[in-house]
Amino acid sequence: MIDVNLDRLRGLMTEHHVTQDALAMSLGIARSTLYRKMEKGGKDFTAEEIFKMKDFIPLSDQDVIDIFLTKKVAIMRQKEASR
């Protein structure tokens, strides 16, 4: 299972004074949906939602990589190397 670095995401939300309510509204989803996605480890966030978070929170390109992509990229590289 691939987990999103939710601690980092929550930390940046706090640093930028972004609440879950405000983030959910910016994503166009219910707060309960955002909460559920976070409870599931963040693996259900869509690319569109990630881009919206990047703009709204705001997140740097490196933040996005650190939060959402690091493990995915590592796993993809492992799979490619094993071919």
C-alpha positions in Angstrom: 0.0 0.0 0.0 1.3 3.5 -0.9 0.8 6.1 1.8 0.8 9.8 1.4 2.9 11.8 3.9 -0.1 13.1 5.7 1.9 14.4 8.6 3.7 16.7 6.2 0.5 17.7 4.5 -1.2 18.5 7.8 1.8 20.4 9.0 1.8 22.6 5.9 -1.9 23.2 6.2 -1.4 24.3 9.8 1.6 26.5 8.8 -0.6 28.2 6.1 -3.7 28.4 8.4 -5.7 26.1 6.1 -8.5 24.2 7.7 -10.0 20.9 6.5 -13.2 22.7 5.8 -11.5 25.3 3.7 -9.5 22.7 1.8 -12.5 20.5 1.2 -14.4 23.5 -0.2 -11.5 24.4 -2.5 -11.4 20.9 -3.8 -15.2 20.9 -4.4 -15.8 17.9 -2.1 -17.6 17.4 1.2 -15.5 17.7 4.4 -16.5 14.1 5.2 -15.1 13.0 1.8 -11.8 14.8 2.5 -11.7 13.3 6.0 -12.3 9.8 4.6 -9.6 10.2 2.0 -7.1 11.3 4.7 -8.2 8.4 7.0 -7.4 6.0 4.1 -3.9 7.3 4.0 -4.4 9.8 1.2 -4.1 7.2 -1.5 -7.5 8.1 -3.0 -6.6 11.7 -3.9 -6.9 12.4 -7.6 -4.3 14.2 -9.6 -6.8 17.1 -10.0 -7.2 17.3 -6.2 -3.5 17.3 -5.7 -3.0 20.2 -8.2 -5.8 22.1 -6.5 -4.2 21.5 -3.1 -0.9 22.7 -4.5 -2.4 26.0 -5.5 -4.7 26.5 -2.5 -2.5 25.6 0.5 0.0 26.6 -1.3 2.6 23.8 -1.8 5.9 24.0 -3.6 6.7 21.5 -6.3 9.1 19.8 -3.9 6.4 19.7 -1.2 4.1 17.9 -3.7 6.9 15.4 -4.5 7.7 14.8 -0.8 4.0 14.4 0.1 2.5 12.5 -2.8 5.1 11.1 -5.1 8.2 9.8 -3.3 7.0 6.3 -2.6 5.1 5.9 -5.9 8.2 6.9 -7.9 10.4 4.5 -5.8 8.0 1.6 -6.4 7.8 2.4 -10.1 11.6 2.5 -10.4 11.9 -0.9 -8.6 9.4 -2.4 -11.0 11.2 -1.1 -14.0 14.5 -2.3 -12.7 13.2 -5.8 -12.2 12.0 -6.1 -15.8 
